Amino acid sequence: MEKTTTFENHLLTVSVSPHIKSPVTVEKIMWTVVACLIPPLIMATAIFGIRVLIITLISVISCVLTEAISEKALGRPITIKDGSAVITGILLAYVIPPGVPYYLPILGAVMAIFVTKHLFGGLGANIFNPALIGRAFLMATFPVAMTSAWIVPKYLKHSADALSSATPLFIVKHYGIQALIQKYGSLSYIYKNFFVGIRPGCIGETSAFLLLLGGLYLIYKGYIKWYIPVSMIGTIAFLTWIFGGEHLFEGNPLVAILSGGVMLGAFFMATDYATSPNYKTGQLIYGAGIGALTVLIRLKGGYPEGVCYAILLMNGFTPALDSWFKPERFAPPKGEKK
């Protein structure tokens, strides 16, 4: 709302707050996130081959085109230059296996951008993470392709055995941690290679190091806070240590953190502005909730990974967390009732 008035022949425009503008724009943040996601793409291409790059390009182009068509059809300004659709396209590609058919990211893009984002009101109005809804949709409609299209990584030792293309979480869930150690030779080999990114998995889940590096840069720039990633990763590590082994306190938290989509989810998906809480306490609880649900799904669910569904479930709690932990700007004096 603006009010225009005349004072000494000067035209004054009074608008609502904030009156102090930040040089950081939505567009700048979005393209910075895109830049942080490029190194994992380069690593994934080196590990799995050129197919990774093709799937990612298809996903990004599909998301951008769907964004433009959706905004045109709904009578909204075309905002494809802000980078949000590019991020969704990259993240959607990152959470699907590298061997899926090329039409899958196209279908996922329509679900992510048109249904999850624009039918809910556009950028900032969606209540669920678009890329993860796209993945959940693909998992429900193409379960075989989404759970069997793994590719044996290059440079992986013992690459000729029957479990070469199986993800570490699948091996641990169905055969136990000892089977994983037997496959790769030693825990030190697992830690080193999983941290670097030489392991089977979805396109963008492989390199924990590069995802951590990008996430720390976003924290350094102030684009995200540490509360959600730290509480999420810490909860996964703690609960896996307690319940993840054959007996209590025999689980391996490092394998749990370095496997699956923990790093990608913690820094690039759980911290999504539109679907995560705004306040510190709410963010800590939100991250811990994602971590607890991830461990619960991994240990007791039928699917070896739980990050996607854990984040989507906690997305639904975001409005409540914001309402419960909203700071009081004008608290009454001590002794007085509200």
PEGIWO-V865666 format. One record per pair of residues at least 6 apart in sequence whose C-alpha atoms are under 8 Angstrom apart, sorted by the first residue. I is the first residue (numbers start at 1). GAP is how many residues later the second one is. Records with the same first field share a line. If there is no record, write none. Layout:
# PEGIWO-V865666
I = GAP + GAP
This chain:
# PEGIWO-V865666
1 = 14 + 15
2 = 11 + 12 + 13 + 14
3 = 10 + 11 + 12
4 = 7 + 8 + 9 + 10
5 = 6 + 7 + 8
6 = 6
26 = 56
27 = 54 + 55 + 56 + 57
28 = 54
29 = 194
30 = 52 + 53 + 54 + 57
31 = 51 + 52
33 = 54 + 185
34 = 49 + 52 + 53 + 56
36 = 175 + 178 + 179 + 181
37 = 53 + 174 + 177
39 = 171
40 = 164 + 166 + 167 + 170 + 171
41 = 11 + 12 + 162 + 163
43 = 154 + 164
44 = 8 + 153 + 159 + 160 + 162 + 163
45 = 6 + 7 + 8
46 = 108
47 = 106 + 107 + 108 + 150 + 151
48 = 50 + 103 + 104 + 105 + 106
51 = 47 + 48
52 = 46 + 151
55 = 38 + 43 + 47 + 50
56 = 33 + 34 + 37 + 38
58 = 44 + 47 + 48
59 = 30 + 31 + 33 + 34 + 46 + 47 + 50
60 = 25 + 26 + 27 + 28 + 29 + 30
61 = 25 + 28
62 = 27 + 43 + 44 + 47 + 48
63 = 22 + 23 + 25 + 26 + 43 + 46 + 47 + 49 + 50
64 = 16 + 21 + 22 + 25
66 = 43 + 44 + 47 + 48
67 = 11 + 12 + 13 + 18 + 46 + 47
68 = 10 + 11 + 12
70 = 44 + 48
71 = 6 + 7 + 47
72 = 6
84 = 39
85 = 28
88 = 24 + 25 + 42 + 43
89 = 20 + 42
91 = 40 + 113
92 = 13 + 16 + 17 + 39 + 40 + 42 + 43
93 = 12 + 110 + 111
94 = 108 + 109 + 110 + 111
95 = 37 + 40 + 107 + 108 + 109 + 110 + 166
96 = 39 + 50 + 106 + 107
97 = 49 + 50 + 52 + 53 + 54 + 104 + 105 + 106
98 = 51 + 52 + 53 + 104 + 105
99 = 50 + 51 + 52
100 = 45 + 46 + 49
101 = 44
104 = 34
107 = 31
108 = 23 + 26 + 27 + 29 + 30
109 = 22 + 25
110 = 24
111 = 19 + 22 + 23 + 26
112 = 18 + 19 + 20 + 21 + 22
113 = 17
116 = 10 + 12 + 13 + 14 + 17
117 = 6 + 8 + 9 + 13
118 = 8
120 = 6 + 7
123 = 151
124 = 149 + 150
125 = 149
126 = 148 + 149
127 = 147 + 148 + 188 + 189
128 = 147 + 184 + 187 + 188
129 = 140 + 143 + 146 + 183 + 186
132 = 176 + 177 + 180
133 = 179
135 = 173
136 = 172 + 173
138 = 8
139 = 7
150 = 15 + 16 + 17 + 50 + 51 + 52
151 = 14 + 49 + 50
152 = 7 + 12 + 13 + 47 + 48
153 = 12 + 45 + 46 + 47
154 = 44
155 = 43
156 = 42 + 43
157 = 27
158 = 6 + 25 + 26
163 = 8
164 = 36
165 = 35
166 = 34 + 35
167 = 32 + 33 + 34 + 93
168 = 12 + 31 + 32 + 33 + 91 + 92
169 = 87 + 90 + 91 + 135 + 136
170 = 134
171 = 6 + 8 + 9
172 = 6 + 7 + 8
173 = 125 + 126 + 131
181 = 6 + 9
184 = 6
190 = 65
191 = 63 + 64 + 67
193 = 6
194 = 12 + 13 + 14 + 64 + 65
195 = 11 + 12 + 13 + 14 + 63
196 = 10 + 11 + 12 + 13 + 14
197 = 9 + 10 + 11 + 12
198 = 8 + 9
199 = 7
200 = 6
201 = 59
202 = 58
204 = 60
205 = 54 + 55 + 56 + 57 + 58 + 59
206 = 53 + 54
208 = 50 + 55 + 56
211 = 52 + 53 + 56
212 = 51 + 55
215 = 52 + 53
218 = 6
219 = 6 + 7
224 = 47
227 = 53 + 56 + 57 + 60
228 = 38 + 42 + 43 + 55 + 56 + 58 + 59 + 60
229 = 37 + 38 + 41 + 42 + 58
230 = 36 + 57
231 = 53 + 54 + 56 + 57 + 60
232 = 34 + 54 + 55 + 56 + 57 + 58 + 59 + 60
233 = 24 + 29 + 30 + 33 + 58
234 = 54 + 57
235 = 53 + 56 + 57
236 = 17 + 20 + 21 + 55 + 56 + 58 + 59
237 = 15 + 16 + 17 + 19 + 20
238 = 15
239 = 53 + 56
240 = 11 + 12 + 13 + 16 + 55
241 = 7 + 8 + 9 + 10 + 11 + 12
242 = 6 + 7 + 8 + 9
243 = 6 + 7 + 8
244 = 6 + 7 + 8 + 55
245 = 6 + 7
257 = 6
260 = 45 + 47
261 = 44 + 46 + 47
262 = 45
265 = 42 + 43 + 46
269 = 42
270 = 6 + 17 + 41
275 = 40 + 43
276 = 7 + 10 + 39 + 42
277 = 6 + 9 + 41 + 42 + 44 + 45
278 = 44
279 = 43 + 46 + 47
281 = 44
282 = 36 + 39 + 40 + 42 + 43
286 = 28 + 31 + 32 + 35
289 = 21 + 25
290 = 17 + 20 + 21 + 24
291 = 16 + 19
293 = 13 + 14 + 17
294 = 11 + 12 + 13 + 15 + 16
295 = 11
296 = 10
297 = 6 + 7 + 8 + 9
298 = 6 + 7 + 8
332 = 6
